[in-house]
Amino acid sequence: MENNYDIIAIGETTIDAFIRLKDASVHCDVNKENCQICIAFGAKIPYESVTEVPAVGNAANAGVVASRLGLKSAIVANIGKDRNGDLCVDSLKKDKVSTEFLSVNIDRSTNYHYILWFEDERTILQKHSEFPYKLPSIGNPKWIYLTSLGEKSIEYHNEIMEYLNKNKDIRVAFQPGIFQIKMGHEKLKKIYRRTEIFFSNIEEAKTILNIENHDEIKDLLKKMHELGPKIVVLTDGIRGSYAYDGKEFLFMIPYPDPKPPLERTGAGDAFSSTVVSAIILGKTLPEALSWGSINAMSVVQEIGAQRGLLSKEKIEEYLKNAPEDYKTKKI
């Protein structure tokens, strides 16, 4: 088959319903970790608003990022034959993300998540429909962006791996979701070995490696690299991101926020998929990291994971006006 796409994202799509709370509190440990959102138990809790955002989730977000940056993208995912599925299809088409590989399931419901939004952070209430995973005939894209799948997807991963073995020119980006992270690395070892570039945050990397206490970032990057990915990128929230390609360790500071973030949903997806898209566009890893930080900055200025995503021209404009110290640094 022809190589029709620059990138195909494989994962899930969903609708996010943002419930903005105004009567809640947050309690954290002394070191600002293990934070919990608290609301009155057994009470009527007022909220400010509810906003539905269709066709989101890691895979959908990656497809939209790539499309807005000028690449030809598609998504492999499951939806139900319902109103929410129709909303997802319409939204993806509006963003010029191909829906030809979407599977419509008559007896399943489209994923729908509730997001408790308080101040600039969010807590996501997830429920994944148990879809019958099956890889369609996707041809020979330049890249596959493999990301969040349900907990009963191990055979699907094996099917994807078989396809990659038959199509060795396809490059793989892997941004695991919650269930893939919980699987650890052994069950997905073939995927890790086939991965060109891997993304997670630091805590997720520790879970994958089964490391509880580990603060040395270089050692963590090395251990992830030893699993097989040619490039490992680990994010550290508002503190920035780190990368390792087997030769150099890199650090990328965040792009400064023009104003306080509205909410942080999708920042990680925006960063990771922008880095991959920039590489497809011919950028070096340091350049790609700088692109990713800009799109992550922009996303948190809007509600949801996609409204703030930028075009190639807009990212280049931000780069032109970036602070002097906005550069990838060797560490």
C-alpha positions in Angstrom: 0.0 0.0 0.0 1.1 3.6 -0.6 2.6 5.7 2.2 -0.5 8.0 2.5 0.2 9.5 5.9 3.0 11.3 7.7 1.7 10.0 11.0 -1.1 7.8 12.3 -2.0 7.9 16.0 -3.1 4.6 17.6 -5.0 4.9 20.8 -8.3 6.1 22.2 -10.6 9.1 21.7 -13.1 10.6 24.2 -15.2 13.6 25.1 -14.0 15.6 28.1 -16.7 17.3 30.2 -15.0 20.1 32.2 -16.9 20.8 35.5 -15.5 24.0 36.9 -15.6 23.9 40.7 -15.6 27.0 42.9 -16.2 25.5 46.3 -13.3 23.1 47.0 -9.9 23.0 48.7 -6.6 21.3 48.0 -4.4 19.6 50.6 -0.8 18.5 49.9 2.2 17.1 51.8 4.8 19.6 53.0 6.8 19.0 49.8 3.7 19.9 47.7 3.3 16.3 46.6 0.4 13.8 47.0 -2.2 16.6 46.7 -5.9 15.8 47.1 -8.9 17.9 46.1 -11.5 18.0 48.8 -15.2 18.9 48.6 -17.9 18.5 51.2 -19.2 14.9 51.6 -23.0 14.4 51.2 -23.6 18.0 50.3 -24.8 19.9 47.2 -21.7 21.4 45.6 -22.1 24.5 43.4 -20.2 24.7 40.2 -19.5 27.5 37.7 -19.9 25.8 34.3 -19.7 22.6 32.3 -17.9 22.6 28.9 -17.8 19.6 26.6 -14.7 19.1 24.4 -15.0 16.4 21.8 -12.4 14.2 20.1 -9.7 14.5 22.7 -7.5 11.8 24.4 -3.8 11.2 23.6 -4.2 9.8 20.1 -6.8 12.3 19.0 -4.6 15.2 20.4 -1.6 13.9 18.6 -3.5 13.7 15.3 -4.7 17.3 15.7 -1.2 18.6 16.6 0.3 17.0 13.5 -2.5 18.3 11.3 -2.2 21.9 12.6 1.5 21.7 11.9 0.9 20.9 8.3 1.3 17.1 8.3 -1.1 14.5 6.9 -2.5 12.6 10.0 -5.0 10.0 10.8 -6.2 8.2 14.0 -6.9 4.5 14.7 -9.4 4.4 17.6 -12.9 3.1 18.6 -16.1 5.0 19.1 -19.7 4.0 19.7 -22.6 4.5 17.3 -24.0 7.4 19.4 -24.2 11.2 19.6 -20.8 11.4 21.3 -19.2 9.4 18.5 -20.7 11.7 15.9 -19.3 14.7 17.8 -15.8 13.2 17.8 -15.9 12.5 14.1 -17.1 16.0 13.2 -14.4 17.5 15.4 -11.6 15.4 13.8 -12.8 16.2 10.3 -12.9 19.9 11.1 -9.2 19.6 12.1 -8.4 17.6 8.9 -7.5 14.5 10.8 -8.5 11.5 8.7 -11.2 9.3 10.3 -11.0 6.4 7.8 -9.5 4.1 10.4 -12.1 4.8 13.2 -14.1 1.8 14.1 -17.7 2.4 15.0 -19.2 -0.1 17.5 -22.9 -0.5 17.6 -23.0 -2.1 21.0 -20.5 0.2 22.8 -20.6 3.8 24.1 -18.0 6.4 23.1 -15.6 7.1 25.9 -16.7 10.1 28.1 -14.6 11.6 30.9 -15.6 14.0 33.6 -13.0 16.5 34.6 -13.1 18.3 37.9 -11.5 21.7 37.2 -10.4 23.7 40.1 -8.1 26.7 39.8 -5.5 25.8 37.1 -5.5 22.0 37.7 -7.8 19.1 36.9 -8.7 15.7 38.3 -10.0 13.3 35.6 -12.7 10.7 36.2 -12.1 8.1 33.5 -14.2 5.2 32.2 -13.0 3.2 29.2 -15.5 1.2 27.1 -14.2 -2.3 26.4 -13.8 -2.1 22.7 -12.8 -5.1 20.5 -9.4 -3.9 19.4 -8.4 -4.7 15.8 -5.7 -3.0 13.7 -7.1 -1.9 10.3 -5.0 -1.9 7.2 -3.2 1.4 7.6 -0.7 1.1 4.8 2.9 2.3 5.3 2.9 5.7 7.1 6.1 7.4 7.9 5.4 7.3 11.7 3.0 5.6 14.1 2.2 7.4 17.3 1.3 4.7 19.8 -0.4 5.9 23.0 -3.1 5.2 25.6 -5.1 1.9 25.3 -7.3 0.0 27.7 -6.1 -2.6 30.2 -7.3 -5.5 28.0 -5.2 -4.5 25.0 -2.1 -6.7 25.3 -3.0 -8.9 22.3 -3.7 -5.7 20.3 -0.1 -4.6 21.1 1.1 -7.9 19.8 -0.9 -7.4 16.6 0.6 -3.9 16.2 4.1 -5.4 16.7 3.5 -8.0 14.0 2.5 -5.2 11.6 5.6 -3.2 12.4 7.8 -6.3 11.8 6.3 -6.5 8.3 6.7 -2.8 7.7 10.2 -2.0 8.9 10.3 1.5 7.5 7.6 2.7 9.9 9.1 4.8 12.7 7.5 4.6 16.2 6.8 7.2 18.8 5.5 5.7 22.1 3.7 7.8 24.7 2.1 5.2 27.0 -1.1 5.7 28.8 -2.1 4.7 32.3 -2.7 1.0 31.6 0.4 0.6 29.5 2.5 2.2 32.3 1.0 -0.2 34.8 1.9 -3.1 32.6 5.6 -2.4 33.3 8.1 -2.9 30.5 8.4 -6.7 30.3 5.0 -7.3 28.7 5.7 -4.5 26.1 9.4 -5.2 25.7 9.1 -5.7 21.9 7.3 -2.3 21.6 10.0 -0.6 23.6 12.7 -2.1 21.4 11.0 -0.9 18.3 10.5 2.6 19.6 12.3 5.5 18.0 11.3 8.1 20.6 9.6 7.5 23.9 7.7 10.0 26.1 6.5 10.0 29.7 6.8 12.1 32.8 9.4 11.2 35.5 7.0 9.5 37.8 5.6 7.4 35.0 9.1 6.3 34.1 9.7 5.2 37.7 6.6 3.1 37.6 7.6 1.5 34.3 11.0 0.6 35.7 9.6 -0.3 39.1 11.8 2.3 40.9 10.2 3.9 43.9 12.9 6.5 45.0 15.2 7.7 42.3 16.2 11.4 41.9 19.1 11.2 39.4 17.6 12.2 36.1 20.5 11.0 34.0 20.4 7.5 35.5 16.7 7.4 34.9 17.1 8.4 31.3 19.8 5.8 30.8 17.6 3.0 32.3 14.7 3.9 30.0 17.1 4.1 27.0 18.3 0.5 27.8 14.8 -0.8 27.2 15.2 0.0 23.6 14.0 3.5 22.6 16.6 5.4 20.5 15.5 8.7 22.2 14.0 9.0 25.6 12.2 12.2 26.6 11.0 12.7 30.2 8.9 15.7 31.3 9.0 17.3 34.7 5.9 19.4 34.7 6.5 23.2 35.0 10.2 22.6 35.5 10.9 21.5 31.9 11.9 18.3 30.1 14.9 16.1 29.6 16.1 14.0 26.7 18.7 11.4 26.0 19.7 9.9 22.6 22.4 7.6 23.8 25.1 10.2 23.4 23.9 13.5 24.9 21.7 14.6 27.8 19.5 17.6 27.1 17.4 19.9 29.2 14.6 22.2 27.8 13.1 24.9 30.0 9.4 25.7 29.6 8.4 28.6 27.4 7.3 31.5 29.7 3.6 31.8 30.1 2.2 35.1 28.8 -0.4 35.0 31.6 -1.3 32.5 34.3 -2.4 29.1 32.9 -6.2 28.6 32.6 -6.0 24.8 33.1 -3.4 22.2 32.3 -5.2 19.4 30.4 -3.3 18.2 27.3 0.0 20.0 28.0 1.9 16.7 28.0 0.2 15.5 24.8 0.9 18.8 23.1 4.5 18.7 24.0 5.2 15.0 23.0 3.3 15.0 19.7 4.7 18.4 18.7 8.3 17.1 19.3 7.5 14.1 17.0 5.8 16.4 14.4 8.8 18.7 14.4 11.2 15.8 13.8 9.0 14.7 10.8 9.3 18.2 9.5 13.1 17.9 9.6 14.0 19.6 12.9 16.8 18.4 15.1 15.9 17.0 18.6 16.9 20.3 20.3 14.8 22.3 17.9 11.9 19.8 18.3 12.0 20.1 22.1 11.8 23.9 21.8 8.7 23.5 19.6 7.1 21.2 22.1 7.5 23.5 25.0 5.8 26.4 23.0 2.8 24.3 22.1 2.5 23.1 25.7 2.6 26.7 26.9 -0.2 27.6 24.5 -2.5 24.7 25.3 -2.7 25.7 29.0 -3.9 29.1 28.1 -7.2 27.6 26.9 -9.8 25.1 28.1 -9.2 21.5 26.9 -6.4 19.8 25.1 -6.8 21.3 21.6 -8.1 24.9 21.5 -4.6 26.3 22.2 -2.7 24.2 19.7 -0.7 26.2 17.3 0.2 26.3 13.6 3.8 25.9 12.3 3.9 29.7 11.5 2.7 30.6 15.0 5.3 28.4 16.7 8.0 30.0 14.5 6.7 33.4 15.6 7.1 32.5 19.3 10.6 31.2 18.6 11.5 34.5 17.0 10.3 36.4 20.0 11.7 33.9 22.6 13.8 35.0 25.6 17.5 34.8 25.0 17.9 31.9 27.3 15.2 29.8 25.6 17.5 27.1 24.3 18.0 23.4 24.7 21.0 22.9 27.1 23.4 20.0 27.4 23.6 18.7 30.9 
